[in-house]
Amino acid sequence: MVEKKQSIYEKLANIQNELKAPKNQYNSFGKYNYRNAEDIEEALKPICLKYRATCLISEVTTEELASELITKVTVSLMDWDSDNVITVVGRAREERTKKGMDASQVSGGAQSYATKYALSQMFLIDDSKDADTDADYIQSGRANQKQAPATKPKKQDEPVISVEKANYYLKEIAKISTEKNKEDGSIVKWFLQHLGVADYKQIKESQVEQADMLLNKLKGN
């Protein structure tokens, strides 16, 4: 029996499930560990090799906007067994000049952050609570901030679905894309746009019923 080759979306789901990117960096101001783009890239190498895929930075562009620089980094996951590619764009905005940093340092910092953001979106890594380097912490002003007085508790964000549920939707959409011979990402885009989210992990628990209805519609049920 000939073993069925995995689609690029199935490979992505497996990589997301197995990826464990360690937090090898330390923020001395915030006093916690965090991961940078290089940590994610190193953790990806053996897993991408296992699933016959390559993850790389396919494009880097910088736009000037008034006193700011906007860096865009495109990360691509390329399937060895087909011509299919999944791309995600990460963006970072930096001031044109920063105290104690030259232009190359500002540009390099923005590119590193944009790369980390794109990788995090591609592989469902939640680093929203982490600052990056000590320099970022200082530049943001958080290093000198005093503890704010107690205020009324903010309304908690609506809970999102579990990683397992997000992977379920990803695999189902990948299966449908393969069956309909539309592995160009159009079905993924349609599904996520109808839910108003950028990726599966942002789907809220209150949207599960809607997501299931969309899934059944795609299946023709």
N, C-alpha and C positions, 0 to 999 in steps of 0.2 A: 504494500500500500504506500503510495507516494505521500509524504508528509506535506500538509498544506502550509504554504508560506504565510507568515504573518503580514498583515497590512501595516503601513507606517503608523496608523493610529493604535493598533494593538501593541506595536513595539513601544510607542510612546507611553502607553498605559503601564506596560511592564517596567519601563525605565523609571517612571514616576513612583511606582510601587516599591521598587528596590533601592532607589537612591537615598542614601543617608549621608548628607554633606556635613562634616563636622565643623564645629565652631572653633577654629584654630587661632583666631585673633582675639586680642584683649583690649578693651577700651578702658584706659586707666582713669578716665574722668567719670564715666558711668559705672565703672567697676563691674563689668560683665563681659562675657565672651560673645563673639559674633563671627559670622562667616563672611568672607568676601568672594568676589567672582572667581578668584583662583582656587579657592577651596572647593567650590561647586564644580569647576572644570576638572580638577584632579579626581574628584569622586565619580564623575561621569565617565571617565575614560574606560575603565574595565567593563562597565555596564553597557556602554554603547558598543564596545567590541563584542560582547556576548550576544547582543541582539542585531548585529550586523548593520550598524547605523553610525553616522558621523555627526557630531554637533560642532558647529564652528561659527565664528563671527564672519558673516558674509558681506557686511557693509557698515561703514562708519561715516557719518556726515555731521558737520557742525554748521549751524546757522547763527548769524549775528542778529540780535534783537536789542536795539537801544544799548543799555549797559550790560546786557546779559548774553551769554553764549548757551545755545541749546544743542546738546549733543544727542544724536540718534544712533543707536547701535542695533543692527539687525542680526539676530541669532537664528541659525537655520539647523534643522534636524533633517539629514539626508539619508534616505533608505538605500542600502546597497543592492537590494533585490528588485528595485524598480526606479523609476525616474521621479518618484514623489518626494516632495519637500514640504516641511512645515516651518513657517517663519513667524517670529515674534519680534516686535520692535520695542526697545526700551529707550526711555528719554530721561535726560538729566539737564537741569537748568543751573547754571553757575554764573556768578558775577564775573564780569570781564577781568577785574583785578581783585585780589584779596591780599590783605596785609600779610607780609612775610612769605608770599608765594609768587613765583614768576608765572608767565603765561603757560608754559609747558606743564607745570604742576597743576594749574587750574584745569587745563584741558584733559590731562591724564586722570585727574580725580573724577571729572564728569564722565569720562568714558568708562572708567571702572564701575561707577555707580550704575550707569545705564546698562552695562553688560550684566551686572548682578540682577538688576530689575528684570531684564528680558529673560534671563535664565530662570529666575524665580517664577515668572509667569508661565514659562514653557513647562516647567517640571513641578508646579504646584508647591513651591517652597514659600512658607509664610515668614518673612523677615520684617514685617511691618513695624514691629516693636523695637527693632534694633537700629541704632545709629551705626555708622561705619567706623571710620578712623577717629583717632583723637582730634585730628585737625578739623574734621567735620563737626565734632562735638563742640569745639571751641568756636568755630566760625558761626555756628547756629546760635551761640549765646547761652546755651544751656549750662555750660560749665560755671557761669557766674550767676545763675538764677538762684534765688532763695526759695525756700519752700513756700508755696502759695498758701494763703489761709484757707481753711476748710470752707467749702462751698456746698451748695445743695448738690446731691448726687445727680449726675446726668443720666438721662434715659439710656439704658443699655441698647446697644445695636442689636438688631434682630438676628437671632442665631442662624448660621449657615449650615448646610448639610455636611455630613461627615465625609472624610476622605474616601471611605469605601463607597459611599453613595455617589460621590463625584466620579470615581473611577468606573462605577457601573454605567453611568450615563456616557462617559467617554467611550467605553468599549462597545456599548449598544450603537452609538452614533457611528463608530468606526465600522462596525459590522454592516450597518445599513449603507454606509458610503461605498463599501466594497461591493455589496450586492447590487447596488444601483450604478456601479461603475462611475462614481463621482467622488474620486479621492482627491479632488482639487481644493477641498476645504469649504465648498459652497454650502453643504448640508450642515457642517459644524457652525458656520457663520449664521445660517438661518436659525438654527436652534437657539444659539446663545443670544442673538439679537431679539428674538421674541421674548426672551426672559429678561432682557435688559442688563446682561452681565458680560464681562470680558472673558471669563473662563468658568469652568465647571465648579470650581471650589467656591465661587461667589454666589452660587444659587442658594437662596434662603429656604429654610424649612417650610415657610408658608407658600413657596412656589412649587413644592414637590408635585402637587396635584396637577398644576399647569404643565410642568415638565413632562409628567407621565402622559398627559393628553397629547402633547406635541410629539412625543415618542411614538405613541400609538398611531398618530396621523401619518408619520413617516413610514411606519410599518404597514400602513393600509388597513389597520383594524377599525 
